[in-house]
Amino acid sequence: MLWCRCGVLLALCICPLACLAVSPCPTGCCCPGFLVLCESLGLRSLPRSVPLSTSALSVARNQLCNVDHQLWPFSGLQELSLSHNLLARFPRGLPPSLESLQLQENRITYITSGVLRQLGNLTHLDLEDNRIRAIQPGALQGLHKLQVLTLKGNRLTSLPMSLPPSLTHLDLSENCISALDLPSLSALVNLQVLKINSNCLRSVPESAFDSLPRLRSVDLTNNLWVCECDILYLYRWLLS
């Protein structure tokens, strides 16, 4: 019991010191090393005194509506969380250095072509629980390093076109997708995990997964399956 109490006291002592490691640090934020945490502060705009040397920034759980071009000067920023805010569209003018971008639980409705063009270093993109109805053709082109894409809990009715072949994990669960587009799916030669559960699929096209040699996990639960001849491929694929 004494060891546990000492551990808690040590953590309480270290955290304030860590938050003083980078100066200046925006009021109310915590800045350990090159990480800046400004979460749940009721912010309506980005803090002005964020150090330009910041490599990871979280302004999650605030009331941000627009951050367009405000983060461009942060040339070393690698990780950015804008989750749980009020963004109605994908942010413009994000720094090309970004590798991880979290935008879950905003109000984004469309992903337009060209908006991600400069984000060629992105490996993780999380757009879960927005209101996305459509992703324009070519909007995700140029993301040659993207490995993990999460689109869970949106309003998509079809598989996005021109998905990056570099994807290893794709989460499309809890949308309204009624059919799988074979050209878009067959291009994902590195895909390992596919989640398309809780959609409106009735069947899977013949040879849908045959061109995905690395696919090892598929979640197809909670769809509107119809037990007719065109579902035989899925049955045989599952057995294999």
Residue, then its C-alpha position, 0 to 999 in steps of 0.5 A: m500500500l505504501w508503494c502505491r501511495c508513493g507511486v501516486l505522489l511521484a506521478l503528481c510531482i512529475c507531471p507539473l514539472a513535465c508541463l514546464a519543459v517547453s516554454p512558452c506554453p499556452t495558458g491552461c495547456c500542458c507541454p511535456g517535451f514537444l507535445v502540447l495538450c490543450e484539451s477540454l478548454g472551451l477553445r473557439s480558436l487555436p492558442r496563439s502561443v503554441p511553440l513552432s517546434t511542437s511535434a504533437l498537438s491536441v486541441a481535442r474536445n473544444q469548440l473549434c469551427n475553423v482552423d484553415h491555414q493556421l497550422w501551416p507554420f508548424s513545419g515539424l508537426q507530426e501528430l494532430s488531434l482535432s477530434h470532438n470539435l465543431l469543424a464542418r469541413f476538412p481543414r485546409g492548409l495543414p502542414p505537409s509534415l503530418e503523419s497522424l491526423q485525428l478528426q473524429e466526432n466533428r461535423i464534416t460532410y464532404i471530402t473534396s478533391g485536392v484538400l489532402r493533396q499536400l499530406g503525402n506523409l500521412t500514415h493514419l487518418d481518423l474520420e470516425d463519427n462525422r457526417i460524411r456523405a461523399i468522398q470526391p473521386g481522387a480526394l485521397q490520391g497522393l496519400h502514398k503512405l496512408q496505412v490506417l483509414t477510419l471512416k466508421g460511423n458516417r453516411l457513406t452509401s458506396l465504397p470511396m473511389s481511388l483508395p490508396p493502395s498503401l492501406t493496411h487497415l480500412d474501417l467502413s463500419e456503421n455506414c450505409i454502403s449497399a455494394l462493394d465496388l470491385p475496382s476500388l477494392s481490388a486496388l488495395v493489395n496491401l490491405q490486411v484488415l477490413k471492417i464493413n460491418s453494420n452496413c446495408l450489404r446484401s451480397v458480395p460480388e464474385s471474386a471480391f477478395d481474391s485480389l487481396p493477398r494479405l487480407r487476414s481479417v474481415d468483419l461483415t457482421n450486421n448487414l442485410w444478407v439475402c440468402e440467394c445464389d449470389i452469396l455463394y462466393l462469400y460462403r466459399w471464401l469464408l470456408s477457405 
